[in-house]
């Protein structure tokens, strides 16, 4: 164990923070990757040449596509359910 990990564990236990035994790179707790996949597939097929264009395209999809809004909400609830399930 690294010193940083030990300090983090000690801080958590000293402050009544429950720590989940979960791998750091778990895809189950990485909803942003799922969201980016959805946005990439739903964004207009025009190629964005700048970061600003990409952000505007993603915002358009999020604000105007009811199915994407629903998917985003479902992703959030899914992640909450995973954490609740694992913590018991």
Secondary structure as UniProt FT lines:
FT   HELIX           3..14
FT   TURN            15..16
FT   TURN            24..25
FT   HELIX           27..29
FT   HELIX           31..42
FT   HELIX           51..64
FT   HELIX           66..87
//
